[in-house]
Amino acid sequence: MVSAAAGDVDFAVATAFRLSQYTYLEPDVVIFPRASGIPGLAADNVRFVVEIADSSRHDMGRKASPYASFGVRELWVVDAVVTSL
């Protein structure tokens, strides 16, 4: 678990996140150190990323693998499909 004061972190919505020279993903939300800013956003300093999906299969599989292989420590996948009770 990463703990930080509210002023120490920032977030961006639907921003391109560069994992390597040729690998980019666009998470729905990314939380990162305020000191690094968007230009300094990297797999080794991102706090966590959030993917919101209507089908979590893609986000839990194809998108989760690059995050893990490049060292992103935490990925949250929110299943946005609402089922009736």
DSSP file (Angstrom, degrees, kcal/mol; ACC not computed):
  #  RESIDUE AA STRUCTURE BP1 BP2  ACC     N-H-->O    O-->H-N    N-H-->O    O-->H-N    TCO  KAPPA ALPHA  PHI   PSI    X-CA   Y-CA   Z-CA
    1    1 A M              0   0    0      0, 0.0     2,-0.5     0, 0.0     0, 0.0   0.000 360.0 360.0 360.0 136.4    0.0    0.0    0.0
    2    2 A V        -     0   0    0     45,-0.1     2,-0.5     2,-0.0    45,-0.0  -0.879 360.0-166.4-101.4 126.0    1.3    3.4   -0.9
    3    3 A S        +     0   0    0     -2,-0.5     2,-0.3     2,-0.0     0, 0.0  -0.934  17.4 154.5-114.2 140.5    0.5    6.2    1.5
    4    4 A A        -     0   0    0     -2,-0.5     2,-0.1     5,-0.0     5,-0.1  -0.987  46.0 -98.4-156.0 151.2    0.9    9.8    0.7
    5    5 A A    >>  -     0   0    0     -2,-0.3     3,-2.5     1,-0.1     4,-0.5  -0.415  43.4-109.2 -68.2 151.6   -0.5   13.1    1.8
    6    6 A A  G >4 S+     0   0    0      1,-0.3     3,-0.8     2,-0.2    -1,-0.1   0.822 119.5  55.4 -54.0 -33.8   -3.2   14.4   -0.5
    7    7 A G  G 34 S+     0   0    0      1,-0.2    -1,-0.3     3,-0.0    -2,-0.0   0.577  96.8  66.3 -76.6  -8.7   -0.9   17.1   -1.7
    8    8 A D  G <4 S+     0   0    0     -3,-2.5    26,-2.6    26,-0.1    27,-0.5   0.625  99.3  52.1 -88.1 -14.5    1.8   14.6   -2.8
    9    9 A V  E <<  -A   33   0A   0     -3,-0.8     2,-0.3    -4,-0.5    22,-0.0  -0.839  57.1-174.7-124.2 159.5   -0.2   13.0   -5.5
   10   10 A D  E     -A   32   0A   0     22,-2.7    22,-2.4    -2,-0.3     2,-0.3  -0.862  12.2-144.0-138.7 172.5   -2.1   14.0   -8.6
   11   11 A F  E     -A   31   0A   0     -2,-0.3     2,-0.3    20,-0.2    20,-0.2  -0.973   4.7-159.5-141.5 157.5   -4.3   12.3  -11.2
   12   12 A A  E     -A   30   0A   0     18,-1.9    18,-2.2    -2,-0.3     2,-0.5  -0.982  15.1-137.0-134.8 147.7   -5.0   12.4  -14.8
   13   13 A V  E    S-A   29   0A   0     -2,-0.3    16,-0.2    16,-0.2    15,-0.2  -0.912  78.3 -14.7-109.3 128.7   -8.0   11.1  -16.8
   14   14 A A  S    S+     0   0    0     14,-1.4     2,-0.3    13,-0.5    -1,-0.2   0.889  89.0 154.5  49.0  52.0   -7.5    9.3  -20.1
   15   15 A T        -     0   0    0     12,-0.5     2,-0.2    -3,-0.2    -1,-0.2  -0.837  52.1-102.1-106.9 147.6   -4.0   10.4  -20.6
   16   16 A A        -     0   0    0     -2,-0.3     2,-0.6    10,-0.2    10,-0.2  -0.507  35.9-158.3 -67.4 131.8   -1.4    8.5  -22.7
   17   17 A F  E     -D   25   0B   0      8,-3.5     8,-2.1    -2,-0.2     2,-0.6  -0.951   6.2-145.6-119.6 111.0    0.9    6.6  -20.4
   18   18 A R  E     +D   24   0B   0     -2,-0.6    25,-0.3    23,-0.3     6,-0.2  -0.669  24.4 170.3 -84.6 117.5    4.3    5.7  -21.9
   19   19 A L  E    S-     0   0B   0      4,-2.8     2,-0.3    -2,-0.6     5,-0.2   0.752  72.0 -15.6 -93.8 -30.6    5.6    2.4  -20.7
   20   20 A S  E >  S-D   23   0B   0      3,-1.6     3,-0.5    22,-0.0    -1,-0.3  -0.906  87.1 -75.6-156.6-178.1    8.5    2.2  -23.2
   21   21 A Q  T 3  S+     0   0    0     -2,-0.3     3,-0.0     1,-0.2    -1,-0.0   0.852 132.4  23.0 -56.0 -36.0    9.6    3.8  -26.4
   22   22 A Y  T 3  S+     0   0    0      1,-0.1     2,-0.6    -4,-0.0    -1,-0.2   0.329 108.7  83.9-114.8   5.6    7.0    1.8  -28.3
   23   23 A T  E <   +D   20   0B   0     -3,-0.5    -4,-2.8     2,-0.0    -3,-1.6  -0.935  47.2 162.2-120.7 114.9    4.4    0.9  -25.7
   24   24 A Y  E     -D   18   0B   0     -2,-0.6     2,-0.3    -6,-0.2    -6,-0.2  -0.976  10.2-177.5-126.8 141.6    1.7    3.3  -24.7
   25   25 A L  E     -D   17   0B   0     -8,-2.1    -8,-3.5    -2,-0.4    -2,-0.0  -0.911  19.6-142.9-128.9 162.8   -1.6    2.7  -22.9
   26   26 A E        -     0   0    0     -2,-0.3   -10,-0.2   -10,-0.2   -12,-0.0  -0.742  21.0-168.4-127.8  84.1   -4.4    5.0  -22.0
   27   27 A P        -     0   0    0      0, 0.0   -12,-0.5     0, 0.0   -13,-0.5  -0.300  29.6-123.3 -68.7 157.6   -5.8    4.2  -18.6
   28   28 A D  S    S+     0   0    0     22,-1.1   -14,-1.4     1,-0.3     2,-0.3   0.881  96.3   8.5 -68.3 -37.5   -9.0    5.8  -17.5
   29   29 A V  E     -AB  13  50A   0     21,-1.9    21,-3.0   -16,-0.2     2,-0.4  -0.995  65.9-171.1-143.1 138.1   -7.3    7.2  -14.4
   30   30 A V  E     -AB  12  49A   0    -18,-2.2   -18,-1.9    -2,-0.3     2,-0.5  -0.999   9.1-155.9-131.0 132.3   -3.7    7.3  -13.4
   31   31 A I  E     +AB  11  48A   0     17,-2.7    16,-2.3    -2,-0.4    17,-1.2  -0.909  27.1 160.7-106.8 130.1   -2.5    8.4   -9.9
   32   32 A F  E     -A   10   0A   0    -22,-2.4   -22,-2.7    -2,-0.5     2,-0.2  -0.937  46.3 -75.4-146.9 163.4    1.1    9.7   -9.8
   33   33 A P  E >>  -A    9   0A   0      0, 0.0     4,-1.4     0, 0.0     3,-0.8  -0.431  35.0-138.8 -64.3 131.5    3.5   11.8   -7.7
   34   34 A R  T 34 S+     0   0    0    -26,-2.6   -25,-0.2     1,-0.2   -26,-0.1   0.854 100.7  62.4 -58.3 -35.5    2.8   15.5   -8.1
   35   35 A A  T 34 S+     0   0    0    -27,-0.5    -1,-0.2     1,-0.2   -26,-0.1   0.829 103.9  47.0 -62.9 -33.1    6.5   16.2   -8.2
   36   36 A S  T <> S-     0   0    0     -3,-0.8     4,-1.2     9,-0.1    -1,-0.2   0.833  92.9-167.2 -79.0 -31.5    7.0   14.2  -11.4
   37   37 A G  T ><  -     0   0    0     -4,-1.4     3,-0.6     2,-0.2     4,-0.3   0.036  47.1 -58.2  65.4 176.3    4.1   15.7  -13.2
   38   38 A I  G >4 S+     0   0    0      1,-0.2     3,-1.7     2,-0.2    -1,-0.2   0.901 136.1  57.3 -59.1 -43.2    2.7   14.2  -16.4
   39   39 A P  G 34 S+     0   0    0      0, 0.0    -1,-0.2     0, 0.0    -2,-0.2   0.826 109.6  45.6 -61.3 -28.4    6.0   14.5  -18.3
   40   40 A G  G << S+     0   0    0     -4,-1.2     2,-0.2    -3,-0.6    -2,-0.2   0.350  80.5 131.5 -94.6   6.6    7.7   12.4  -15.6
   41   41 A L    <   +     0   0    0     -3,-1.7     2,-0.3    -4,-0.3   -23,-0.3  -0.430  29.8 156.8 -64.2 123.2    5.0    9.7  -15.5
   42   42 A A    >>  -     0   0    0     -2,-0.2     4,-1.7   -25,-0.1     3,-1.5  -0.956  56.1-104.6-146.5 161.3    6.7    6.3  -15.7
   43   43 A A  T 34 S+     0   0    0    -25,-0.3    30,-0.4    -2,-0.3   -24,-0.1   0.816 117.6  54.6 -58.3 -31.8    5.9    2.7  -14.8
   44   44 A D  T 34 S+     0   0    0      1,-0.2    -1,-0.3    28,-0.1    -3,-0.1   0.589 116.5  34.1 -83.6  -8.4    8.3    2.9  -11.8
   45   45 A N  T <4 S+     0   0    0     -3,-1.5    -2,-0.2    -5,-0.1    -1,-0.2   0.527  84.9 111.0-121.3  -7.4    6.7    5.9  -10.2
   46   46 A V     <  -     0   0    0     -4,-1.7    27,-0.4   -14,-0.2   -14,-0.2  -0.446  55.6-151.1 -65.9 138.7    3.0    5.6  -11.0
   47   47 A R        -     0   0    0    -16,-2.3     2,-0.3     1,-0.3   -15,-0.2   0.946  66.6 -38.9 -77.3 -50.2    1.0    4.9   -7.8
   48   48 A F  E     -B   31   0A   0    -17,-1.2   -17,-2.7    25,-0.1     2,-0.3  -0.964  50.4-134.3-167.4 162.0   -1.7    3.0   -9.5
   49   49 A V  E     -Bc  30  75A   0     25,-1.9    27,-2.9    -2,-0.3     2,-0.4  -0.903  13.2-150.9-121.1 152.2   -3.9    3.0  -12.7
   50   50 A V  E     -Bc  29  76A   0    -21,-3.0   -21,-1.9    -2,-0.3   -22,-1.1  -0.988   5.8-167.8-125.8 129.2   -7.6    2.4  -13.0
   51   51 A E  E     - c   0  77A   0     25,-2.9    27,-3.2    -2,-0.4     2,-0.5  -0.975   6.1-161.2-113.5 127.5   -9.3    0.9  -16.0
   52   52 A I  E     + c   0  78A   0     -2,-0.5     2,-0.3    25,-0.2    27,-0.2  -0.948  23.0 172.5-110.3 124.4  -13.1    1.3  -16.2
   53   53 A A  E     - c   0  79A   0     25,-2.8    27,-3.4    -2,-0.5    28,-0.4  -0.940  46.7-148.9-138.2 151.1  -14.7   -1.2  -18.5
   54   54 A D  S    S+     0   0    0     -2,-0.3     2,-0.3     1,-0.3    -1,-0.1   0.536 108.1  30.9 -90.1  -9.0  -17.9   -2.6  -19.7
   55   55 A S  S >> S-     0   0    0      1,-0.0     3,-0.7    25,-0.0     4,-0.7  -0.847  70.4-166.7-144.5 107.0  -16.1   -5.9  -20.3
   56   56 A S  H 3> S+     0   0    0     -2,-0.3     4,-3.0    -3,-0.2     5,-0.3   0.602  72.3  87.7 -73.9  -9.8  -13.3   -6.5  -17.9
   57   57 A R  H 3> S+     0   0    0      1,-0.2     4,-1.3     2,-0.2     5,-0.3   0.922  92.4  42.3 -55.5 -48.5  -11.9   -9.4  -20.0
   58   58 A H  H <4>S+     0   0    0     -3,-0.7     5,-2.2     1,-0.2     6,-0.4   0.923 118.2  45.5 -65.2 -44.8   -9.7   -7.1  -22.2
   59   59 A D  H  <5S+     0   0    0     -4,-0.7     5,-0.2     1,-0.2    -2,-0.2   0.819 114.9  47.0 -71.5 -31.0   -8.6   -5.0  -19.2
   60   60 A M  H  <5S+     0   0    0     -4,-3.0    -1,-0.2     3,-0.1    -2,-0.2   0.703 127.9  23.2 -81.7 -19.5   -7.8   -8.0  -17.0
   61   61 A G  T  X5S+     0   0    0     -4,-1.3     4,-2.0    -5,-0.3    -3,-0.2   0.745 128.1  24.8-107.9 -85.4   -5.9   -9.8  -19.8
   62   62 A R  T  45S+     0   0    0     -5,-0.3    -3,-0.2     1,-0.2    -4,-0.1   0.848 130.9  38.2 -59.3 -38.7   -4.4   -7.9  -22.7
   63   63 A K  T  ><S+     0   0    0     -5,-2.2     4,-1.3     1,-0.2    -1,-0.2   0.815 111.6  57.7 -84.1 -29.8   -4.0   -4.6  -20.9
   64   64 A A  H  > S+     0   0    0     -6,-0.4     4,-2.4    -5,-0.2     5,-0.2   0.874  98.4  61.6 -67.9 -36.3   -3.0   -6.0  -17.5
   65   65 A S  H  X S+     0   0    0     -4,-2.0     4,-2.9     1,-0.2     5,-0.2   0.927 104.0  45.4 -59.7 -49.7    0.0   -7.9  -18.9
   66   66 A P  H  > S+     0   0    0      0, 0.0     4,-1.9     0, 0.0     6,-0.2   0.916 111.8  53.1 -62.4 -40.1    1.9   -4.8  -20.2
   67   67 A Y  H  <>S+     0   0    0     -4,-1.3     5,-2.7     1,-0.2     4,-0.3   0.953 114.5  42.1 -56.7 -48.5    1.3   -3.0  -16.9
   68   68 A A  H ><5S+     0   0    0     -4,-2.4     3,-1.4     1,-0.2    -1,-0.2   0.920 112.5  52.1 -65.5 -45.3    2.7   -5.9  -14.9
   69   69 A S  H 3<5S+     0   0    0     -4,-2.9    -1,-0.2     1,-0.3    -2,-0.2   0.774 110.4  49.1 -67.7 -24.2    5.6   -6.5  -17.2
   70   70 A F  T 3<5S-     0   0    0     -4,-1.9    -1,-0.3    -5,-0.2    -2,-0.2   0.393 123.0-103.0 -95.1   3.6    6.7   -2.9  -17.1
   71   71 A G  T < 5 +     0   0    0     -3,-1.4     2,-0.4    -4,-0.3    -3,-0.2   0.629  59.3 160.8  92.9  14.6    6.5   -2.8  -13.3
   72   72 A V      < -     0   0    0     -5,-2.7    -1,-0.3    -6,-0.2   -28,-0.1  -0.592  29.1-153.1 -68.0 123.7    3.3   -1.0  -12.6
   73   73 A R        +     0   0    0     -2,-0.4     2,-0.4   -27,-0.4    -1,-0.2   0.777  68.1  26.6 -76.3 -28.2    2.6   -2.0   -9.0
   74   74 A E        +     0   0    0    -28,-0.1   -25,-1.9   -27,-0.1     2,-0.4  -0.983  54.9 179.3-145.6 131.6   -1.2   -1.7   -8.9
   75   75 A L  E     -c   49   0A   0     -2,-0.4     2,-0.5   -27,-0.2   -25,-0.2  -0.997  10.0-163.0-127.7 126.2   -4.0   -1.9  -11.4
   76   76 A W  E     -c   50   0A   0    -27,-2.9   -25,-2.9    -2,-0.4     2,-0.5  -0.941   2.9-164.7-107.4 130.3   -7.6   -1.5  -10.5
   77   77 A V  E     -c   51   0A   0     -2,-0.5     2,-0.6   -27,-0.2   -25,-0.2  -0.969   5.4-159.8-115.4 119.0  -10.2   -2.7  -13.0
   78   78 A V  E     -c   52   0A   0    -27,-3.2   -25,-2.8    -2,-0.5     2,-0.9  -0.872  11.4-143.2-101.1 119.9  -13.7   -1.5  -12.4
   79   79 A D  E     -c   53   0A   0     -2,-0.6   -25,-0.2   -27,-0.2   -27,-0.1  -0.741  15.6-171.7 -83.0 108.5  -16.4   -3.5  -14.0
   80   80 A A        +     0   0    0    -27,-3.4     2,-0.5    -2,-0.9   -26,-0.2   0.412  46.6 114.5 -85.8   2.2  -18.9   -0.8  -15.0
   81   81 A V        -     0   0    0    -28,-0.4     2,-0.6     1,-0.0    -2,-0.1  -0.618  55.6-152.3 -76.8 125.0  -21.7   -3.2  -16.1
   82   82 A V        -     0   0    0     -2,-0.5     2,-0.4   -28,-0.0    -2,-0.1  -0.866   8.7-161.7 -99.8 123.7  -24.6   -2.9  -13.8
   83   83 A T        -     0   0    0     -2,-0.6     2,-0.1     1,-0.0    -2,-0.0  -0.805  24.0-109.4-103.0 147.7  -26.7   -6.0  -13.5
   84   84 A S              0   0    0     -2,-0.4    -1,-0.0     1,-0.1     0, 0.0  -0.411 360.0 360.0 -74.1 150.7  -30.2   -6.0  -12.2
   85   85 A L              0   0    0     -2,-0.1    -1,-0.1     0, 0.0    -2,-0.0   0.442 360.0 360.0 -89.2 360.0  -30.9   -7.4   -8.7
